[in-house]
Amino acid sequence: MNQTLLYLYRTFTFSVRIVKLCQFLDDKPGVARTLAQQLLRSGTSIGANVKEAQAAQSKADFISKLMIALKESRETRYWLRLLIASEIVPQEKISQLQSEAEELTKILGAIIISTKSTT
């Protein structure tokens, strides 16, 4: 599997896991539902923007789409941290999701830097 397909697969798989977590949170009363909506938007947006970047019309467009994905991955990491800190979800339940969010953030950052440095 080439690198592009691997990133698309990873971001899609990540989105599926986010959807499942948000379904779990949606069954809880109160603030968990509100946080689930925020997490669902940012967590699924990562893969959508990576997919959009694959059809970019230019290098600048490619970078722009990946920058959006990077911002969304950072936001997703925030919401996951908040769920743990506010004791809505135990850390052990989402630690793998946190790790994947961290890795995706690093990968996206590296791709952006690499793309910017090529002519």
C-alpha positions as CSV (number, residue, x, y, z in Angstrom):
1,M,0.0,0.0,0.0
2,N,1.5,3.3,-1.0
3,Q,1.9,6.2,1.5
4,T,-1.1,8.2,0.2
5,L,-3.4,5.2,0.5
6,L,-2.1,4.4,3.9
7,Y,-2.8,8.0,5.2
8,L,-6.3,7.8,3.7
9,Y,-7.0,4.5,5.3
10,R,-5.7,5.7,8.7
11,T,-7.7,8.9,8.7
12,F,-10.8,7.0,7.6
13,T,-10.3,4.3,10.3
14,F,-9.8,7.1,12.8
15,S,-13.0,8.7,11.7
16,V,-14.9,5.5,12.2
17,R,-13.5,5.2,15.8
18,I,-14.5,8.8,16.5
19,V,-18.0,8.1,15.3
20,K,-18.3,5.1,17.6
21,L,-17.0,7.1,20.6
22,C,-19.5,9.8,19.8
23,Q,-22.4,7.3,19.6
24,F,-21.3,6.1,23.1
25,L,-21.2,9.8,24.3
26,D,-24.6,10.5,22.7
27,D,-26.2,7.9,25.0
28,K,-25.0,9.9,28.1
29,P,-27.0,12.8,29.5
30,G,-25.9,16.4,29.6
31,V,-22.6,17.9,28.5
32,A,-21.3,14.6,27.0
33,R,-23.6,15.1,24.1
34,T,-22.4,18.6,23.4
35,L,-18.8,17.5,23.6
36,A,-19.6,14.6,21.3
37,Q,-20.9,17.0,18.6
38,Q,-17.6,19.0,18.8
39,L,-15.5,15.9,18.7
40,L,-17.5,14.4,15.8
41,R,-17.0,17.5,13.7
42,S,-13.3,17.8,14.2
43,G,-12.4,14.1,14.3
44,T,-14.2,13.3,11.0
45,S,-13.0,16.4,9.3
46,I,-9.4,15.2,9.4
47,G,-10.0,12.4,6.9
48,A,-12.3,14.4,4.8
49,N,-9.7,17.1,4.3
50,V,-6.9,14.6,3.6
51,K,-9.2,13.1,1.0
52,E,-9.9,16.5,-0.5
53,A,-6.2,17.2,-0.6
54,Q,-5.7,14.2,-2.9
55,A,-7.8,16.1,-5.5
56,A,-6.0,19.5,-5.0
57,Q,-5.7,21.7,-8.0
58,S,-2.3,23.0,-7.0
59,K,0.5,22.6,-4.5
60,A,-1.0,25.6,-2.5
61,D,-4.4,24.0,-2.5
62,F,-2.9,20.7,-1.3
63,I,-1.1,22.4,1.5
64,S,-4.2,24.4,2.4
65,K,-6.4,21.3,2.7
66,L,-3.7,19.5,4.8
67,M,-3.4,22.6,7.0
68,I,-7.1,22.4,7.7
69,A,-6.7,18.6,8.5
70,L,-3.8,19.5,10.9
71,K,-5.9,22.1,12.7
72,E,-8.7,19.6,13.0
73,S,-6.4,17.0,14.4
74,R,-5.1,19.4,17.0
75,E,-8.7,20.3,18.0
76,T,-9.6,16.6,18.2
77,R,-6.7,16.0,20.6
78,Y,-8.1,18.8,22.7
79,W,-11.6,17.3,22.9
80,L,-10.2,13.9,23.8
81,R,-8.1,15.5,26.6
82,L,-11.1,17.3,27.8
83,L,-13.2,14.2,27.9
84,I,-10.6,12.6,30.1
85,A,-9.9,15.6,32.4
86,S,-13.6,16.1,33.0
87,E,-14.0,12.4,33.8
88,I,-16.6,11.8,31.2
89,V,-14.5,9.0,29.6
90,P,-11.8,7.0,31.4
91,Q,-8.3,7.5,29.8
92,E,-7.8,3.8,29.3
93,K,-10.9,3.7,27.1
94,I,-9.6,6.3,24.6
95,S,-5.8,6.2,25.1
96,Q,-5.3,4.4,21.7
97,L,-7.5,7.0,20.0
98,Q,-5.4,9.7,21.6
99,S,-2.2,8.1,20.4
100,E,-3.5,7.8,16.8
101,A,-4.6,11.5,16.9
102,E,-1.1,12.4,18.0
103,E,0.5,10.4,15.3
104,L,-1.8,11.8,12.6
105,T,-0.9,15.3,13.8
106,K,2.8,14.5,13.4
107,I,2.3,12.9,10.0
108,L,0.3,15.8,8.7
109,G,2.8,18.3,10.0
110,A,5.6,16.4,8.3
111,I,3.8,16.2,5.0
112,I,3.1,19.9,5.1
113,I,6.7,20.8,5.9
114,S,8.0,18.4,3.2
115,T,5.6,19.7,0.6
116,K,6.5,23.3,1.3
117,S,10.2,22.6,1.0
118,T,9.9,21.0,-2.5
119,T,9.8,23.1,-5.6
